[in-house]
Amino acid sequence: MNATPTNMDTPPDFKAGLEDVIACASEICFIDGKEGKLLYRGYDVADLAAHSSFEEVAYLLWYGRLPGKIEFEVFLDGFTGSTELPLETVMILRMFPKAATPMEVLRTAVSSLGHWDPESGNTRLDACLRKAQRLTERIPLLVTAHQRLRYGHEPIHPIPGKSIAYNFLYTLHGKVPDPEMVHVFDVALVLHADHELNASTFAARVTAATMSDMYSSVTSAIGALKGPLHGGANEQVMSMLHEIGEPAKAEAWVLDALRNKKKVPGFGHRVYRTEDPRATVLRRYAEELSTRAGDTKWYEISRVVEQTMRANSKVYPNVDFYSATCYTMMGIPEELFTPIFAISRVTGWTAHILEQWGNNRILRPRAYYTGPASLNYIAVEDRVS
C-alpha cells in the first residue's frame, strides 16, 4: 500500500512559510502592514529615528520603556566595560581562512564569546541583560576586527564613551568618522533594531525556548540572517545598481526584469502592503549623503528604479533598498552590509530572548504530512532496485 493517510487532508489553517500565523504574544514590536507603521514598545520608529539614539532604543527594547536621564547615564557606563574583545576571540579571528565570509566568521565568533563570558550560564535577568549589552557592544567590534585582519591590518581599539555607531566607523576605517555619517549610521541601526518575528528573531526564540543560553540563541539568529532570502538583500541591491551602471539605463533594466518575472532586489515585503516606513527615512539620508559626497549616481539610479517600479507594479521599496546607498556613501564594503544588520538586530534578538524566557513554553509546531502510509517492510535481498 502506498497511500497518503486519509486523515491528512490539508488542514484549513495550514499556511506555507507560517505566513500570518501567530506564534507568540509579544510587547516588543508592532507592524501595521496596511498603513506602513512600525512601533517599538509603542513608539513610532520614525520618531525614534528622528529624536533617539541606538543605545536608547536598546534600553527601550530590553527594559520596556525609555530611560530617565540618570538611568541612561548609568546604562551607557555599562557599555564602557564591554569595549574590548576577549583576547582569545581575537586569536580565533586571526585563524579563519581568507575565504571565510564575514557572516560565517561572525556566526562562529559570537558563539566563541560565550566561552569567555563568566556569566555565560547565569540565567538571572540582571546577568542576561548584561550579556545582551556585551553582545551589542562586541558584535560591531568582531565585524571590524575581522575586516581589518583579512586585509592585512591590525584591529583598532574602540574609544570608550563613544557611541556604537561612532566606534564601528572608527574601528573600520581607522580614522575619526564624519559626524554626519555617524548620525546616519546611528539612524540606520535604530531602524533595523527589531522587526517582530522575522526569520532570525524566530530562530532566536526557538533556541531560547529550549532554555539554551543567550549566546547559542543569538548564534541561531545569525545563522538564519546569513541566508540571502533574509539578510543579504541589501548586498543584492548594490549588485543591481552596479549592473545597471547609470541612471539612463535604469528604467529599461527594471522593465526587462518585470517582463521576465525577475525579482528586483530591495522591493516587496511579506508584511508591508505599502512602503516600508524605514525606507522612507533612509531615502532622505541616501540623498543627503550622496549630495554631500558629490557622487549622486547610485542615488539617482535608485530613484529611477523606484519610480519605474511604482509605475509598473504594486511593489514598494523596503528597508534594504536605500540602506545600500547609505552604506556605500559611508565607505562600507558590500560584504559588511549583512553583518551591519546583525549589529543592529542583536538588540531585538536579545529582547525577544528575554521575553521568551519571561513566559516560556518550548516552541513545537506540527508538520502537515504528505508522504505515504502503511508501507510493508521488505527484506533487503527481496527488494527490486
C-alpha positions as CSV (number, residue, x, y, z in Angstrom):
1,M,0.0,0.0,0.0
2,N,1.4,3.4,-1.0
3,A,-1.4,5.8,0.0
4,T,-1.4,9.0,1.9
5,P,-3.2,8.8,5.3
6,T,-6.9,9.5,4.7
7,N,-7.0,11.8,7.8
8,M,-4.2,14.1,6.4
9,D,-6.3,16.4,4.2
10,T,-4.8,19.9,4.0
11,P,-5.9,21.5,7.3
12,P,-7.9,24.7,6.8
13,D,-5.4,26.7,8.8
14,F,-2.2,25.5,7.0
15,K,-0.1,28.3,5.6
16,A,3.2,27.7,3.8
17,G,6.0,29.6,5.4
18,L,3.8,30.2,8.5
19,E,2.5,33.3,6.8
20,D,0.4,35.4,9.2
21,V,0.4,32.5,11.7
22,I,0.5,33.9,15.3
23,A,3.3,32.1,17.1
24,C,3.6,34.1,20.3
25,A,2.3,37.1,22.2
26,S,4.8,40.0,22.4
27,E,5.0,43.5,23.7
28,I,8.2,44.4,21.8
29,C,7.3,45.3,18.2
30,F,4.1,46.1,16.2
31,I,3.9,46.2,12.4
32,D,0.9,47.7,10.6
33,G,1.4,46.4,7.1
34,K,-1.5,48.2,5.6
35,E,-0.7,51.6,7.0
36,G,3.1,51.2,6.8
37,K,3.7,51.7,10.5
38,L,6.4,50.2,12.7
39,L,6.4,50.6,16.5
40,Y,8.9,49.7,19.2
41,R,7.2,49.3,22.5
42,G,4.5,51.7,21.3
43,Y,6.9,54.3,19.8
44,D,6.8,55.1,16.1
45,V,10.2,54.1,14.6
46,A,10.2,57.4,12.6
47,D,10.1,59.4,15.8
48,L,12.8,57.3,17.3
49,A,15.0,57.7,14.2
50,A,14.5,61.5,14.4
51,H,15.0,62.0,18.1
52,S,16.5,59.0,19.8
53,S,19.8,57.0,19.6
54,F,20.6,53.4,19.1
55,E,21.7,53.0,22.7
56,E,18.5,54.5,23.9
57,V,16.4,52.2,21.7
58,A,18.4,49.2,23.1
59,Y,17.3,50.3,26.5
60,L,13.7,50.6,25.3
61,L,13.7,47.2,23.8
62,W,15.3,45.5,26.8
63,Y,13.5,47.3,29.7
64,G,10.2,48.1,28.1
65,R,10.4,51.9,28.5
66,L,12.6,54.9,27.7
67,P,15.1,55.7,30.5
68,G,15.3,58.7,32.7
69,K,18.5,60.9,32.4
70,I,20.4,59.3,35.3
71,E,19.3,55.8,34.4
72,F,20.5,56.3,30.9
73,E,23.9,57.6,32.0
74,V,24.3,54.5,34.2
75,F,23.3,52.3,31.3
76,L,25.8,53.9,29.0
77,D,28.5,53.3,31.6
78,G,27.7,49.6,31.3
79,F,28.7,49.7,27.6
80,T,32.1,51.1,28.5
81,G,33.1,47.9,30.3
82,S,32.5,45.9,27.1
83,T,34.6,47.9,24.6
84,E,37.3,45.3,24.3
85,L,37.1,41.9,22.7
86,P,38.4,38.9,24.7
87,L,42.0,38.2,23.6
88,E,41.0,34.6,22.9
89,T,38.3,35.6,20.5
90,V,40.7,37.9,18.6
91,M,43.1,34.9,18.3
92,I,40.2,32.9,16.8
93,L,39.6,35.8,14.3
94,R,43.2,35.5,13.2
95,M,42.8,31.8,12.4
96,F,40.0,32.0,9.9
97,P,40.8,31.2,6.3
98,K,40.7,34.2,4.0
99,A,37.9,32.6,2.1
100,A,35.6,32.8,5.1
101,T,32.8,35.3,4.6
102,P,32.1,38.0,7.3
103,M,28.8,36.3,8.2
104,E,30.4,32.9,8.6
105,V,33.1,34.5,10.8
106,L,30.5,36.4,12.8
107,R,28.5,33.2,13.4
108,T,31.5,31.4,14.9
109,A,33.0,34.3,16.7
110,V,29.7,35.2,18.5
111,S,29.5,31.6,19.6
112,S,33.0,31.8,21.0
113,L,32.2,34.8,23.1
114,G,30.2,32.6,25.4
115,H,33.3,30.7,26.4
116,W,35.0,33.8,27.7
117,D,32.0,35.3,29.5
118,P,32.0,34.3,33.1
119,E,28.2,34.9,33.2
120,S,27.5,32.7,30.2
121,G,25.5,30.1,32.1
122,N,23.9,32.6,34.5
123,T,20.2,32.8,33.7
124,R,19.3,35.5,36.2
125,L,17.6,38.5,34.5
126,D,20.3,41.0,35.5
127,A,23.0,38.7,34.2
128,C,21.1,38.3,30.9
129,L,20.7,42.0,30.5
130,R,24.5,42.4,30.9
131,K,25.1,39.7,28.3
132,A,22.7,41.5,25.9
133,Q,24.7,44.7,26.4
134,R,28.0,43.0,25.9
135,L,26.8,41.3,22.7
136,T,25.6,44.6,21.4
137,E,28.9,46.3,22.1
138,R,31.1,43.5,20.8
139,I,29.4,42.3,17.6
140,P,30.4,45.5,15.7
141,L,34.0,45.1,17.0
142,L,34.0,41.5,15.7
143,V,32.9,42.7,12.3
144,T,35.5,45.5,12.0
145,A,38.4,43.5,13.6
146,H,37.9,40.6,11.1
147,Q,37.5,43.0,8.2
148,R,40.9,44.6,9.0
149,L,42.6,41.3,9.6
150,R,41.5,39.8,6.3
151,Y,43.1,42.8,4.5
152,G,46.4,42.6,6.5
153,H,45.7,45.3,9.0
154,E,45.6,45.1,12.8
155,P,42.3,45.6,14.7
156,I,41.8,49.1,16.2
157,H,40.7,49.6,19.8
158,P,37.4,51.4,20.2
159,I,37.2,54.7,22.1
160,P,35.4,54.3,25.4
161,G,32.5,56.6,25.8
162,K,31.8,56.9,22.1
163,S,28.6,55.6,20.6
164,I,28.3,52.2,18.8
165,A,27.9,54.0,15.5
166,Y,31.0,56.1,16.1
167,N,33.2,53.2,17.1
168,F,32.0,51.0,14.2
169,L,33.1,53.6,11.7
170,Y,36.2,54.4,13.6
171,T,37.4,50.8,14.1
172,L,36.6,50.0,10.4
173,H,38.3,53.0,8.8
174,G,41.0,53.8,11.4
175,K,40.2,57.5,11.5
176,V,37.8,59.9,13.2
177,P,34.5,59.5,11.4
178,D,32.5,62.3,9.8
179,P,29.8,63.4,12.4
180,E,27.0,63.3,9.7
181,M,28.0,59.7,8.8
182,V,27.9,58.7,12.4
183,H,24.4,60.2,12.8
184,V,23.1,58.5,9.7
185,F,24.6,55.2,10.7
186,D,23.1,55.5,14.1
187,V,19.7,56.1,12.5
188,A,20.2,53.0,10.3
189,L,20.9,51.0,13.5
190,V,17.7,52.3,15.1
191,L,15.6,51.4,12.0
192,H,17.0,47.8,11.9
193,A,16.8,47.2,15.7
194,D,13.7,45.0,15.6
195,H,11.0,43.8,13.2
196,E,8.8,41.4,15.1
197,L,9.0,37.6,14.2
198,N,11.3,37.7,11.1
199,A,13.2,34.6,10.4
200,S,16.2,35.3,12.5
201,T,14.2,36.5,15.5
202,F,12.0,33.4,15.4
203,A,15.1,31.3,15.2
204,A,16.4,33.0,18.3
205,R,13.2,32.4,20.2
206,V,13.0,28.8,19.1
207,T,16.5,28.2,20.5
208,A,15.8,30.2,23.7
209,A,12.6,28.3,24.2
210,T,14.6,25.1,24.8
211,M,16.3,27.0,27.7
212,S,19.6,27.1,25.9
213,D,21.9,30.1,26.6
214,M,21.8,33.6,25.1
215,Y,25.0,33.1,23.0
216,S,23.5,29.9,21.4
217,S,20.2,31.7,20.7
218,V,22.0,34.7,19.1
219,T,24.2,32.3,17.1
220,S,21.0,30.6,15.8
221,A,19.7,34.0,14.7
222,I,22.9,34.9,12.9
223,G,22.7,31.6,11.1
224,A,19.2,32.5,9.8
225,L,20.2,36.0,9.0
226,K,23.1,34.7,6.8
227,G,20.6,33.3,4.3
228,P,20.2,35.5,1.2
229,L,16.4,35.5,1.5
230,H,16.7,37.3,4.8
231,G,19.8,39.3,5.5
232,G,21.5,39.5,2.1
233,A,19.0,41.7,0.2
234,N,21.0,45.0,0.7
235,E,24.0,43.4,-0.9
236,Q,21.9,42.3,-3.8
237,V,20.6,45.9,-4.2
238,M,24.1,47.2,-4.6
239,S,24.9,44.5,-7.0
240,M,21.9,45.5,-9.0
241,L,22.9,49.2,-9.0
242,H,26.4,48.2,-10.3
243,E,24.8,46.1,-13.0
244,I,22.6,49.0,-14.2
245,G,25.6,51.3,-14.1
246,E,23.9,54.6,-14.9
247,P,20.6,56.4,-14.4
248,A,19.7,56.4,-18.1
249,K,19.7,52.6,-18.2
250,A,17.7,52.0,-15.0
251,E,14.1,52.2,-16.5
252,A,14.9,49.6,-19.2
253,W,16.6,47.3,-16.7
254,V,13.6,47.3,-14.4
255,L,11.1,46.9,-17.2
256,D,13.1,43.9,-18.6
257,A,13.2,42.4,-15.1
258,L,9.4,42.8,-14.7
259,R,8.8,41.2,-18.2
260,N,10.9,38.2,-17.2
261,K,9.4,38.0,-13.7
262,K,12.8,38.6,-12.2
263,K,12.8,39.8,-8.6
264,V,14.0,43.4,-8.2
265,P,16.2,43.5,-5.0
266,G,15.0,45.9,-2.3
267,F,11.3,45.7,-3.2
268,G,8.5,43.8,-1.6
269,H,7.9,42.5,1.9
270,R,6.0,39.7,3.5
271,V,4.2,42.0,5.9
272,Y,4.0,45.5,4.3
273,R,1.4,46.3,1.7
274,T,2.7,49.8,1.2
275,E,6.1,51.5,1.6
276,D,8.3,50.2,4.4
277,P,8.5,53.2,6.8
278,R,12.2,52.6,7.3
279,A,12.7,53.1,3.5
280,T,11.0,56.5,3.8
281,V,13.6,57.6,6.4
282,L,16.6,56.1,4.6
283,R,15.7,57.6,1.2
284,R,16.2,61.1,2.6
285,Y,19.6,60.2,4.1
286,A,20.7,58.4,0.9
287,E,20.1,61.7,-1.0
288,E,21.8,63.8,1.7
289,L,25.0,61.7,1.9
290,S,25.2,61.4,-1.9
291,T,24.9,65.1,-2.3
292,R,27.5,65.9,0.4
293,A,29.9,63.4,-1.3
294,G,29.4,64.9,-4.7
295,D,28.5,61.4,-6.0
296,T,24.8,61.0,-6.7
297,K,25.0,58.2,-9.3
298,W,23.8,55.4,-7.0
299,Y,21.0,57.6,-5.5
300,E,19.9,58.7,-9.0
301,I,19.8,55.1,-10.3
302,S,17.8,54.1,-7.2
303,R,15.2,56.9,-7.8
304,V,14.6,55.8,-11.4
305,V,14.3,52.2,-10.2
306,E,11.8,53.1,-7.6
307,Q,9.8,55.4,-9.9
308,T,9.7,52.6,-12.6
309,M,8.6,50.0,-10.0
310,R,5.8,52.3,-8.7
311,A,4.5,53.0,-12.2
312,N,4.5,49.3,-13.3
313,S,3.9,47.2,-10.2
314,K,2.3,47.4,-6.8
315,V,5.5,46.6,-5.0
316,Y,7.2,49.1,-2.7
317,P,10.8,49.6,-1.5
318,N,11.8,48.0,1.7
319,V,14.5,48.9,4.3
320,D,17.2,47.3,2.2
321,F,16.8,49.5,-0.9
322,Y,18.2,52.8,0.3
323,S,20.3,51.4,3.1
324,A,22.7,50.1,0.3
325,T,23.3,53.6,-1.0
326,C,23.7,55.0,2.5
327,Y,26.3,52.4,3.5
328,T,28.2,52.8,0.2
329,M,28.4,56.6,0.8
330,M,30.0,55.8,4.2
331,G,32.7,53.7,2.5
332,I,31.4,50.5,4.0
333,P,32.3,47.4,1.8
334,E,29.3,45.5,0.5
335,E,30.3,42.3,2.2
336,L,29.6,44.0,5.5
337,F,26.0,45.1,4.7
338,T,24.5,41.9,6.2
339,P,26.8,41.9,9.3
340,I,25.5,45.5,9.9
341,F,22.0,44.0,10.1
342,A,23.3,41.8,12.9
343,I,25.0,44.7,14.7
344,S,21.6,46.4,15.0
345,R,19.2,43.4,15.2
346,V,21.1,41.9,18.2
347,T,19.1,44.3,20.4
348,G,15.8,42.9,19.1
349,W,17.0,39.3,19.2
350,T,18.1,39.6,22.8
351,A,14.8,41.5,23.8
352,H,12.8,38.6,22.3
353,I,15.0,36.0,24.1
354,L,14.4,37.7,27.4
355,E,10.6,37.9,26.6
356,Q,10.6,34.3,25.7
357,W,12.2,33.3,29.0
358,G,9.7,35.5,30.9
359,N,6.8,33.2,30.0
360,N,8.5,30.2,28.4
361,R,6.9,27.3,26.6
362,I,9.0,25.3,24.2
363,L,8.1,26.0,20.6
364,R,7.0,22.8,19.0
365,P,4.7,23.2,15.9
366,R,3.3,20.3,13.9
367,A,4.0,19.4,10.2
368,Y,1.4,18.7,7.6
369,Y,2.4,15.1,6.5
370,T,2.2,14.5,2.7
371,G,4.1,11.2,2.5
372,P,2.9,7.6,2.0
373,A,1.4,5.5,4.8
374,S,1.1,1.8,5.8
375,L,4.1,0.6,3.7
376,N,5.1,-3.0,4.2
377,Y,8.7,-3.8,5.1
378,I,10.6,-5.9,2.5
379,A,13.9,-7.6,3.3
380,V,16.8,-6.0,1.5
381,E,17.5,-9.2,-0.5
382,D,14.0,-9.2,-1.8
383,R,13.8,-5.5,-2.9
384,V,13.7,-4.6,-6.5
385,S,16.0,-1.7,-7.3
